[in-house]
Amino acid sequence: MDTVDAGLAKAALRKALRTARREHVAALNPRVKALMFLRPPSPLAALVPAGAVIGLYHAGRDEAPATSYARFFHEAGHAIALPWFETRGAPMQFRRWASPHMEELLGPDPHGALQPMADAEPLVPEFLFVPLVGFTDTGGRLGQGGGHYDRWLAAHPHVPAVGMAWDSQLADSLPTEAHDRPLAAVVTPTRLYGPF
């Protein structure tokens, strides 16, 4: 599949998967939803090196929540880093979230999400949890379409990336391009796919 065809296929698939994700999340009982993604499954936590800087994200609407993972790893002694953008067109960097128990340490980023303040310490994650729109059971990932994680992962090929997703985001297959990097694993509320 050439780049143009893959890009068009990805755009159509993103739209369908976002709709399915939105409907799935809307149908969840809020009390049940609050109990999901509280801590990583033991086999996944065992993959994280002791003392590693953990990159996470502040979930946007309908994304799998990552704040409880941030708290879990923070309490285990890991530094927590969230994406940080200086401007809308700037490359994604990471900065320390000094306490995942304090959202007041975060402010709006140029894309409308929350990020650490500009004076937060820059960090480079050694293990990364990433949001996604869709995934395959072999580690394929379809992101939001901005390419921020693709570019960051290309510049840091040694950093394992684990997707966090709702079960409804599983796709039979995804169109791929040369820059698409498979995930090391994917975690959902009911299953751990991988490690691959």
Residue frames as a rotation matrix with the C-alpha (Angstrom) as fourth column:
MET 1
0.587 0.810 0.000 0.00
0.810 -0.587 0.000 0.00
0.000 0.000 -1.000 0.00
ASP 2
-0.280 -0.720 0.635 1.53
0.645 -0.631 -0.431 3.34
0.711 0.288 0.641 -1.00
THR 3
-0.879 -0.219 -0.424 1.72
0.474 -0.506 -0.721 6.31
-0.056 -0.834 0.548 1.37
VAL 4
-0.766 0.640 0.051 -1.29
-0.598 -0.740 0.309 8.15
0.236 0.206 0.950 -0.10
ASP 5
-0.030 0.775 -0.631 -3.52
-0.214 0.612 0.762 5.05
0.976 0.158 0.147 0.02
ALA 6
-0.355 -0.167 -0.920 -2.34
0.768 0.509 -0.389 4.22
0.534 -0.844 -0.053 3.57
GLY 7
-0.995 -0.043 -0.089 -3.03
0.085 -0.835 -0.544 7.79
-0.051 -0.549 0.835 4.70
LEU 8
-0.447 0.892 -0.062 -6.57
-0.728 -0.323 0.605 7.73
0.520 0.316 0.794 3.28
ALA 9
0.033 0.431 -0.902 -7.26
0.178 0.885 0.430 4.30
0.983 -0.175 -0.048 4.77
LYS 10
-0.677 -0.353 -0.646 -5.99
0.681 0.031 -0.731 5.48
0.278 -0.935 0.220 8.15
ALA 11
-0.920 0.358 0.159 -8.20
-0.382 -0.910 -0.160 8.59
0.087 -0.208 0.974 8.09
ALA 12
-0.078 0.939 -0.335 -11.33
-0.600 0.224 0.768 6.52
0.797 0.261 0.546 7.35
LEU 13
-0.019 0.002 -1.000 -10.41
0.500 0.866 -0.008 3.96
0.866 -0.500 -0.017 9.98
ARG 14
-0.932 -0.336 -0.132 -9.72
0.294 -0.495 -0.818 6.64
0.210 -0.801 0.560 12.59
LYS 15
-0.584 0.777 0.235 -13.21
-0.726 -0.630 0.276 8.04
0.363 -0.009 0.932 12.08
ALA 16
0.249 0.705 -0.664 -14.86
-0.293 0.708 0.642 4.63
0.923 0.035 0.383 12.49
LEU 17
-0.195 -0.409 -0.891 -12.74
0.672 0.606 -0.426 3.65
0.715 -0.682 0.156 15.48
ARG 18
-0.970 -0.105 0.218 -13.31
-0.059 -0.771 -0.634 6.99
0.235 -0.628 0.742 17.24
THR 19
-0.167 0.982 0.086 -17.06
-0.795 -0.186 0.577 6.52
0.583 0.028 0.812 16.85
ALA 20
0.332 0.251 -0.909 -16.86
0.143 0.939 0.312 2.96
0.932 -0.234 0.275 18.22
ARG 21
-0.616 -0.633 -0.468 -14.68
0.588 0.026 -0.809 4.14
0.524 -0.774 0.356 21.12
ARG 22
-0.819 0.354 0.452 -17.02
-0.478 -0.856 -0.195 7.01
0.318 -0.376 0.871 21.98
GLU 23
0.197 0.954 -0.224 -20.04
-0.653 0.298 0.696 4.68
0.731 0.010 0.682 21.99
HIS 24
0.090 -0.257 -0.962 -18.18
0.451 0.872 -0.191 2.08
0.888 -0.417 0.195 24.07
VAL 25
-0.861 -0.487 -0.144 -17.10
0.360 -0.385 -0.850 4.59
0.358 -0.784 0.507 26.71
ALA 26
-0.574 0.719 0.392 -20.58
-0.710 -0.676 0.200 6.19
0.409 -0.164 0.898 26.84
ALA 27
0.337 0.759 -0.557 -22.11
-0.381 0.651 0.656 2.76
0.861 -0.009 0.508 27.53
LEU 28
-0.462 -0.595 -0.657 -19.82
0.367 0.546 -0.753 2.00
0.807 -0.589 -0.034 30.49
ASN 29
0.723 0.586 -0.366 -21.30
0.541 -0.150 0.827 2.14
0.430 -0.796 -0.426 33.97
PRO 30
0.464 -0.576 0.673 -19.41
-0.414 -0.813 -0.410 5.05
0.783 -0.088 -0.616 35.63
ARG 31
0.631 -0.214 0.746 -18.80
-0.721 0.195 0.665 2.98
-0.288 -0.957 -0.031 38.77
VAL 32
0.783 -0.368 0.501 -17.31
0.433 0.901 -0.015 0.15
-0.446 0.228 0.865 36.74
LYS 33
0.688 -0.518 0.509 -15.30
0.334 -0.396 -0.855 2.57
0.644 0.758 -0.099 34.60
ALA 34
0.626 -0.423 0.655 -13.76
-0.697 -0.680 0.226 4.08
0.350 -0.598 -0.721 37.76
LEU 35
0.632 -0.360 0.686 -12.29
-0.344 0.663 0.665 0.66
-0.694 -0.657 0.295 38.61
MET 36
0.861 -0.293 0.416 -10.54
0.508 0.543 -0.669 0.19
-0.030 0.787 0.616 35.25
PHE 37
0.348 -0.840 0.416 -6.85
0.375 -0.282 -0.883 0.88
0.860 0.463 0.217 34.62
LEU 38
0.975 0.017 0.220 -6.12
-0.192 -0.434 0.880 1.29
0.110 -0.901 -0.420 38.36
ARG 39
0.220 -0.945 0.240 -2.79
-0.619 0.055 0.783 -0.53
-0.754 -0.321 -0.574 38.14
PRO 40
-0.020 -0.268 -0.963 -0.87
-0.958 0.281 -0.059 -2.32
0.286 0.922 -0.263 35.43
PRO 41
0.941 0.284 -0.185 -1.17
-0.241 0.944 0.224 -6.11
0.239 -0.166 0.957 35.29
SER 42
0.649 -0.706 0.282 1.76
-0.212 0.189 0.959 -7.81
-0.731 -0.682 -0.027 37.05
PRO 43
0.315 -0.583 0.749 3.33
0.825 0.559 0.088 -9.19
-0.469 0.590 0.657 33.81
LEU 44
0.591 -0.067 0.804 3.33
0.527 -0.723 -0.447 -5.66
0.611 0.688 -0.392 32.38
ALA 45
0.916 -0.256 0.310 4.70
-0.398 -0.687 0.608 -4.02
0.057 -0.680 -0.731 35.54
ALA 46
0.604 -0.709 0.364 7.49
0.255 0.605 0.754 -6.62
-0.755 -0.363 0.546 35.52
LEU 47
0.452 -0.417 0.789 8.68
0.878 0.050 -0.476 -5.29
0.159 0.908 0.389 32.13
VAL 48
0.827 -0.075 0.558 9.41
-0.049 -0.997 -0.062 -1.84
0.561 0.024 -0.828 33.59
PRO 49
-0.067 -0.938 -0.341 13.04
0.538 0.253 -0.804 -1.47
0.840 -0.238 0.488 34.72
ALA 50
0.359 0.126 -0.925 13.58
0.924 -0.191 0.332 -0.40
-0.134 -0.974 -0.185 38.32
GLY 51
-0.094 -0.391 -0.915 13.90
0.456 -0.834 0.310 3.36
-0.885 -0.388 0.257 38.61
ALA 52
-0.608 -0.137 0.782 13.03
0.794 -0.127 0.595 3.98
0.018 0.982 0.186 34.94
VAL 53
-0.759 0.420 -0.497 11.50
-0.343 -0.907 -0.244 7.30
-0.553 -0.015 0.833 33.92
ILE 54
-0.468 0.693 0.548 7.94
0.749 0.641 -0.171 6.44
-0.469 0.330 -0.819 32.89
GLY 55
-0.951 0.230 -0.207 6.28
-0.306 -0.802 0.513 8.39
-0.048 0.551 0.833 30.10
LEU 56
-0.440 0.888 0.136 2.49
0.760 0.449 -0.470 8.54
-0.478 -0.103 -0.872 30.29
TYR 57
-0.784 0.265 0.562 -0.18
0.242 -0.703 0.669 10.89
0.572 0.660 0.487 28.99
HIS 58
-0.739 0.663 -0.115 -3.09
-0.164 -0.343 -0.925 12.87
-0.653 -0.665 0.362 30.37
ALA 59
-0.632 0.474 0.613 -6.07
0.721 0.649 0.242 11.21
-0.283 0.595 -0.752 28.72
GLY 60
-0.878 0.441 -0.184 -8.30
-0.478 -0.795 0.373 13.19
0.019 0.415 0.909 26.44
ARG 61
-0.006 0.986 0.167 -11.97
-0.912 0.063 -0.406 12.52
-0.411 -0.155 0.899 25.92
ASP 62
0.837 0.532 -0.125 -12.72
-0.545 0.792 -0.277 8.80
-0.048 0.300 0.953 25.56
GLU 63
0.043 -0.876 -0.480 -9.03
-0.549 0.381 -0.744 7.75
0.835 0.295 -0.464 25.73
ALA 64
0.473 -0.004 -0.881 -8.03
0.564 0.769 0.300 5.00
0.676 -0.639 0.366 28.13
PRO 65
0.885 -0.091 0.457 -7.20
-0.349 -0.780 0.520 6.80
0.309 -0.620 -0.722 31.39
ALA 66
0.269 -0.886 -0.377 -3.56
0.368 0.456 -0.810 6.78
0.890 0.079 0.449 32.47
THR 67
0.172 -0.216 0.961 -3.60
-0.655 -0.754 -0.052 8.81
0.736 -0.621 -0.271 35.71
SER 68
0.869 0.164 0.467 -3.89
-0.475 0.536 0.697 5.77
-0.136 -0.828 0.544 37.99
TYR 69
0.716 -0.698 0.007 -0.87
0.637 0.650 -0.414 4.20
0.284 0.300 0.910 36.26
ALA 70
0.111 -0.674 0.731 1.00
-0.024 -0.737 -0.676 7.47
0.993 0.058 -0.098 36.84
ARG 71
0.448 0.119 0.886 0.15
-0.841 -0.280 0.463 7.30
0.303 -0.953 -0.026 40.54
PHE 72
0.995 -0.056 0.077 1.09
0.031 0.954 0.297 3.60
-0.091 -0.293 0.952 40.73
PHE 73
0.454 -0.882 0.129 4.52
0.702 0.264 -0.661 4.12
0.549 0.391 0.739 39.19
HIS 74
0.134 -0.363 0.922 5.12
-0.350 -0.888 -0.299 7.36
0.927 -0.282 -0.246 41.10
GLU 75
0.682 0.200 0.703 4.43
-0.729 0.116 0.674 5.58
0.053 -0.973 0.225 44.38
ALA 76
0.909 -0.403 0.110 6.85
0.398 0.915 0.066 2.82
-0.127 -0.016 0.992 43.28
GLY 77
0.299 -0.844 -0.446 9.62
0.293 -0.364 0.884 5.44
-0.908 -0.395 0.138 43.00
HIS 78
-0.205 -0.333 0.920 9.56
0.970 0.057 0.237 6.22
-0.132 0.941 0.311 39.28
ALA 79
-0.679 0.017 -0.734 9.75
-0.085 -0.995 0.056 9.72
-0.730 0.100 0.677 37.82
ILE 80
0.105 0.814 0.572 6.63
0.780 0.289 -0.555 10.43
-0.617 0.504 -0.605 35.74
ALA 81
-0.809 -0.384 -0.445 6.89
-0.001 -0.756 0.655 12.38
-0.588 0.530 0.610 32.48
LEU 82
0.300 0.923 0.243 4.04
0.509 0.061 -0.858 13.73
-0.807 0.381 -0.452 30.36
PRO 83
-0.062 -0.266 0.962 4.14
0.981 -0.196 0.009 15.10
0.186 0.944 0.273 26.81
TRP 84
0.197 0.035 -0.980 4.98
0.407 -0.912 0.050 18.79
-0.892 -0.408 -0.194 26.59
PHE 85
0.136 -0.076 0.988 4.68
0.974 -0.171 -0.148 21.13
0.180 0.982 0.051 23.61
GLU 86
-0.661 -0.423 -0.620 6.17
0.527 -0.850 0.018 24.60
-0.535 -0.315 0.784 23.47
THR 87
-0.484 0.552 -0.680 3.95
-0.731 -0.682 -0.034 25.58
-0.482 0.480 0.733 20.54
ARG 88
0.550 0.811 0.198 1.40
-0.525 0.520 -0.674 23.82
-0.649 0.267 0.712 18.35
GLY 89
0.862 -0.216 -0.458 3.99
-0.368 0.354 -0.860 22.97
0.348 0.910 0.225 15.68
ALA 90
0.005 -0.924 0.382 6.84
-0.992 -0.052 -0.113 22.15
0.124 -0.378 -0.917 18.07
PRO 91
-0.265 -0.155 -0.952 8.11
-0.214 0.972 -0.099 18.59
0.940 0.178 -0.291 18.50
MET 92
0.814 0.581 -0.006 6.78
-0.181 0.264 0.947 16.62
0.552 -0.770 0.320 21.45
GLN 93
-0.478 -0.871 0.111 9.03
-0.380 0.091 -0.921 16.61
0.792 -0.482 -0.374 24.48
PHE 94
0.367 0.572 -0.734 8.43
0.530 0.519 0.670 15.24
0.764 -0.635 -0.113 27.96
ARG 95
-0.400 -0.429 0.810 8.51
-0.461 -0.669 -0.583 17.02
0.792 -0.606 0.070 31.32
ARG 96
-0.891 -0.066 -0.448 8.17
0.311 0.630 -0.712 15.81
0.329 -0.774 -0.541 34.88
TRP 97
0.249 0.920 0.304 4.77
-0.232 -0.248 0.941 15.59
0.940 -0.305 0.152 36.53
ALA 98
-0.583 -0.681 0.444 6.07
-0.550 -0.072 -0.832 16.03
0.598 -0.729 -0.332 40.07
SER 99
-0.837 0.363 0.410 2.95
-0.174 0.535 -0.827 14.50
-0.520 -0.763 -0.384 41.65
PRO 100
-0.824 0.558 -0.097 0.23
0.080 0.284 0.955 12.65
0.561 0.780 -0.279 39.74
HIS 101
-0.281 0.734 -0.618 -2.01
0.958 0.179 -0.223 13.39
-0.053 -0.655 -0.754 42.72
MET 102
-0.087 0.163 -0.983 -1.97
0.324 -0.928 -0.183 17.11
-0.942 -0.334 0.028 41.84
GLU 103
0.190 0.243 0.951 -3.57
0.979 0.027 -0.202 18.16
-0.075 0.970 -0.233 38.54
GLU 104
0.941 0.155 -0.301 -2.91
0.170 -0.985 0.026 21.78
-0.293 -0.075 -0.953 39.50
LEU 105
0.006 -0.994 -0.110 0.69
-0.024 -0.110 0.994 21.13
-1.000 -0.004 -0.025 38.45
LEU 106
-0.488 -0.089 0.868 -0.60
0.803 0.344 0.486 20.89
-0.342 0.935 -0.096 34.87
GLY 107
-0.219 0.425 -0.879 -1.73
-0.271 -0.891 -0.363 23.57
-0.937 0.159 0.310 32.46
PRO 108
0.773 0.602 0.200 -3.22
0.025 0.285 -0.958 23.60
-0.634 0.746 0.205 28.94
ASP 109
-0.395 -0.860 0.324 -1.01
0.437 0.135 0.890 22.66
-0.808 0.493 0.322 26.03
PRO 110
-0.718 0.066 -0.693 -1.35
-0.504 -0.736 0.452 24.24
-0.480 0.674 0.562 22.56
HIS 111
-0.826 0.413 -0.383 -3.62
-0.092 0.572 0.815 21.33
0.556 0.709 -0.435 21.48
GLY 112
0.029 0.908 0.418 -6.07
-0.708 -0.277 0.650 21.72
0.706 -0.315 0.635 24.38
ALA 113
0.489 0.050 -0.871 -4.80
0.405 0.871 0.277 18.84
0.773 -0.488 0.406 26.54
LEU 114
0.942 -0.217 0.255 -3.10
-0.330 -0.473 0.817 19.18
-0.057 -0.854 -0.517 29.92
GLN 115
0.445 -0.875 -0.190 0.68
0.425 0.393 -0.815 19.19
0.788 0.283 0.547 30.22
PRO 116
0.183 -0.467 -0.865 3.31
0.957 -0.118 0.266 20.04
-0.226 -0.876 0.425 32.86
MET 117
0.889 0.096 -0.449 4.15
0.095 -0.995 -0.025 23.70
-0.449 -0.021 -0.893 33.34
ALA 118
0.827 -0.559 0.053 6.97
-0.081 -0.213 -0.974 25.24
0.556 0.801 -0.222 31.31
ASP 119
0.149 -0.818 0.556 9.31
-0.916 -0.325 -0.233 25.26
0.372 -0.475 -0.798 34.32
ALA 120
0.828 0.156 0.539 8.90
-0.378 0.865 0.331 21.50
-0.415 -0.478 0.775 34.94
GLU 121
-0.126 -0.975 0.184 12.07
-0.539 0.223 0.813 19.44
-0.833 0.003 -0.553 34.56
PRO 122
0.336 0.157 -0.929 12.63
-0.915 0.287 -0.283 18.02
0.222 0.945 0.240 31.06
LEU 123
-0.078 -0.312 0.947 12.87
-0.497 0.836 0.235 14.21
-0.864 -0.452 -0.220 31.12
VAL 124
-0.321 -0.011 -0.947 13.37
-0.883 0.366 0.295 11.46
0.343 0.931 -0.128 28.55
PRO 125
0.569 0.607 0.555 11.15
-0.767 0.634 0.093 8.44
-0.296 -0.479 0.827 29.23
GLU 126
-0.652 -0.758 -0.025 12.80
-0.742 0.631 0.225 5.04
-0.155 0.166 -0.974 29.37
PHE 127
-0.805 0.561 0.195 9.45
0.575 0.818 0.017 3.25
-0.150 0.125 -0.981 29.20
LEU 128
-0.885 0.413 -0.213 6.42
-0.453 -0.869 0.201 4.76
-0.102 0.274 0.956 27.49
PHE 129
-0.411 0.864 0.291 2.65
0.669 0.502 -0.548 4.26
-0.619 -0.031 -0.785 27.68
VAL 130
-0.984 -0.013 -0.177 0.86
-0.115 -0.713 0.692 5.69
-0.135 0.701 0.700 24.66
PRO 131
-0.061 0.998 -0.012 -2.74
-0.308 -0.030 -0.951 6.52
-0.950 -0.055 0.309 23.76
LEU 132
-0.966 -0.227 0.120 -4.19
0.039 0.334 0.942 5.21
-0.254 0.915 -0.314 20.52
VAL 133
-0.243 0.903 -0.353 -7.25
-0.952 -0.292 -0.091 5.14
-0.186 0.314 0.931 18.31
GLY 134
0.845 0.483 -0.227 -6.87
-0.522 0.837 -0.161 1.50
0.112 0.255 0.960 17.25
PHE 135
-0.228 -0.923 0.311 -4.58
-0.907 0.318 0.278 -1.49
-0.355 -0.218 -0.909 17.74
THR 136
0.358 0.257 -0.898 -4.08
-0.591 0.807 -0.005 -5.05
0.723 0.532 0.441 16.51
ASP 137
0.955 0.053 0.292 -3.42
-0.265 0.590 0.763 -8.16
-0.132 -0.806 0.577 18.56
THR 138
0.542 -0.835 0.098 0.14
0.824 0.505 -0.257 -8.16
0.165 0.220 0.961 17.18
GLY 139
-0.053 -0.592 -0.804 1.10
0.757 -0.549 0.354 -4.66
-0.651 -0.590 0.477 18.36
GLY 140
-0.484 -0.032 0.875 0.00
0.732 -0.562 0.384 -2.50
0.479 0.826 0.296 15.45
ARG 141
-0.291 0.344 -0.893 -1.03
0.669 -0.594 -0.447 1.02
-0.684 -0.727 -0.057 16.51
LEU 142
-0.114 0.312 0.943 -3.17
0.756 -0.589 0.286 3.68
0.645 0.745 -0.168 14.88
GLY 143
-0.674 -0.248 -0.696 -2.60
0.682 -0.571 -0.457 7.04
-0.284 -0.782 0.554 16.58
GLN 144
0.116 0.759 -0.640 -4.50
0.403 -0.625 -0.668 10.30
-0.908 -0.181 -0.379 16.50
GLY 145
0.642 0.125 0.757 -2.92
0.766 -0.058 -0.640 11.31
-0.036 0.991 -0.133 13.19
GLY 146
0.954 -0.284 -0.096 -0.60
-0.276 -0.957 0.095 14.10
-0.119 -0.065 -0.991 14.31
GLY 147
0.631 -0.731 -0.259 2.51
0.213 0.485 -0.848 11.90
0.746 0.480 0.462 14.20
HIS 148
0.467 -0.470 0.749 3.88
-0.791 -0.600 0.117 13.21
0.394 -0.647 -0.653 17.52
TYR 149
0.569 -0.238 0.787 4.48
-0.471 0.690 0.549 9.77
-0.674 -0.684 0.280 19.01
ASP 150
0.902 -0.255 0.350 5.72
0.429 0.627 -0.650 8.36
-0.054 0.736 0.675 15.69
ARG 151
0.551 -0.724 0.415 8.40
-0.129 -0.565 -0.815 11.05
0.824 0.396 -0.405 15.48
TRP 152
0.379 -0.406 0.832 9.35
-0.924 -0.218 0.314 10.73
0.054 -0.887 -0.458 19.16
LEU 153
0.716 -0.070 0.694 9.63
-0.168 0.949 0.268 6.95
-0.677 -0.309 0.668 18.95
ALA 154
0.867 -0.441 0.233 11.68
0.368 0.250 -0.895 7.17
0.336 0.862 0.379 15.75
ALA 155
0.325 -0.760 0.563 14.14
-0.487 -0.644 -0.589 9.40
0.811 -0.083 -0.580 17.62
HIS 156
-0.231 -0.331 0.915 14.16
-0.963 0.209 -0.168 7.02
-0.135 -0.920 -0.367 20.63
PRO 157
0.120 0.354 -0.927 14.07
-0.687 0.704 0.180 3.52
0.716 0.616 0.328 19.08
HIS 158
-0.708 -0.482 -0.516 15.29
0.012 0.722 -0.692 1.80
0.706 -0.496 -0.505 22.25
VAL 159
-0.798 0.443 0.409 12.29
-0.566 -0.318 -0.760 2.95
-0.207 -0.838 0.504 24.34
PRO 160
-0.824 0.565 0.039 9.55
0.558 0.799 0.225 0.30
0.096 0.207 -0.974 24.66
ALA 161
-0.747 0.660 0.081 6.06
-0.655 -0.752 0.077 1.68
0.111 0.005 0.994 23.96
VAL 162
-0.832 0.554 -0.024 2.93
0.535 0.791 -0.298 0.08
-0.146 -0.261 -0.954 25.43
GLY 163
-0.656 0.675 0.337 -0.52
-0.166 -0.565 0.808 1.04
0.736 0.475 0.483 24.18
MET 164
-0.843 0.536 -0.054 -3.45
0.156 0.146 -0.977 1.67
-0.515 -0.832 -0.206 26.53
ALA 165
-0.790 0.559 -0.252 -6.87
-0.438 -0.227 0.870 1.04
0.429 0.798 0.424 25.01
TRP 166
-0.044 0.867 0.496 -10.45
-0.797 0.269 -0.541 0.01
-0.603 -0.419 0.679 25.47
ASP 167
-0.409 -0.089 0.908 -11.31
0.181 0.968 0.176 -3.46
-0.894 0.237 -0.380 24.18
SER 168
0.622 0.764 0.170 -13.49
0.362 -0.088 -0.928 -1.88
-0.694 0.639 -0.331 21.48
GLN 169
0.531 -0.475 -0.702 -10.38
-0.678 -0.735 -0.015 -0.40
-0.509 0.484 -0.712 19.85
LEU 170
-0.316 -0.624 0.715 -9.08
-0.038 0.761 0.647 -3.77
-0.948 0.177 -0.264 18.66
ALA 171
0.416 0.359 -0.835 -8.91
-0.837 -0.208 -0.507 -3.96
-0.356 0.910 0.214 14.85
ASP 172
0.879 -0.068 0.473 -8.36
0.188 0.959 -0.212 -7.04
-0.439 0.275 0.855 12.72
SER 173
-0.006 -0.896 0.443 -5.70
0.997 0.027 0.068 -5.18
-0.073 0.443 0.894 10.75
LEU 174
0.595 0.096 -0.798 -4.38
0.180 -0.983 0.016 -1.67
-0.784 -0.153 -0.602 10.27
PRO 175
0.852 -0.381 0.360 -2.82
0.325 -0.155 -0.933 0.01
0.411 0.911 -0.008 7.23
THR 176
0.552 -0.727 -0.408 0.87
0.495 -0.108 0.862 0.57
-0.671 -0.678 0.300 7.84
GLU 177
0.908 -0.408 0.096 3.53
-0.183 -0.591 -0.786 2.92
0.377 0.696 -0.611 6.56
ALA 178
0.215 -0.924 -0.315 7.31
0.334 0.373 -0.866 2.75
0.918 0.081 0.389 6.84
HIS 179
-0.494 -0.474 0.729 7.40
-0.419 -0.605 -0.677 4.97
0.762 -0.640 0.100 9.95
ASP 180
0.545 0.779 0.310 4.86
-0.677 0.190 0.711 2.88
0.495 -0.598 0.631 11.92
ARG 181
-0.618 -0.785 -0.031 6.55
-0.549 0.460 -0.698 1.15
0.563 -0.415 -0.715 14.83
PRO 182
0.124 0.690 -0.713 4.92
0.195 0.687 0.700 -1.84
0.973 -0.226 -0.050 16.52
LEU 183
0.412 0.111 0.904 4.10
-0.804 -0.421 0.419 -1.58
0.428 -0.900 -0.084 20.20
ALA 184
-0.727 -0.686 -0.025 5.83
-0.552 0.606 -0.572 -3.74
0.407 -0.402 -0.820 22.82
ALA 185
-0.769 0.590 -0.246 2.41
0.637 0.681 -0.361 -4.62
-0.046 -0.435 -0.899 24.29
VAL 186
-0.517 0.702 0.490 -1.16
-0.334 -0.693 0.639 -3.35
0.788 0.166 0.593 24.57
VAL 187
-0.918 0.261 -0.298 -3.21
0.385 0.407 -0.829 -3.30
-0.095 -0.875 -0.474 27.77
THR 188
-0.374 0.886 0.274 -7.01
-0.233 -0.375 0.897 -3.13
0.898 0.271 0.347 27.91
PRO 189
-0.072 0.394 0.916 -9.39
-0.987 -0.162 -0.008 -3.48
0.145 -0.905 0.400 30.87
THR 190
0.782 0.512 0.354 -9.71
-0.563 0.825 0.052 -7.22
-0.266 -0.240 0.934 30.18
ARG 191
0.858 -0.426 0.288 -6.45
0.498 0.826 -0.263 -8.32
-0.126 0.369 0.921 28.57
LEU 192
0.263 -0.863 -0.432 -2.73
-0.476 -0.506 0.719 -7.82
-0.839 0.017 -0.544 28.07
TYR 193
0.995 -0.039 0.091 -1.64
0.099 0.423 -0.901 -8.34
-0.004 0.905 0.424 24.46
GLY 194
0.349 -0.937 0.028 2.03
-0.244 -0.120 -0.962 -9.25
0.905 0.329 -0.271 24.30
PRO 195
0.218 -0.569 -0.793 4.73
-0.463 -0.776 0.429 -8.55
-0.859 0.274 -0.432 25.06
PHE 196
0.988 0.156 0.002 5.56
-0.052 0.340 -0.939 -8.91
-0.147 0.927 0.344 21.38
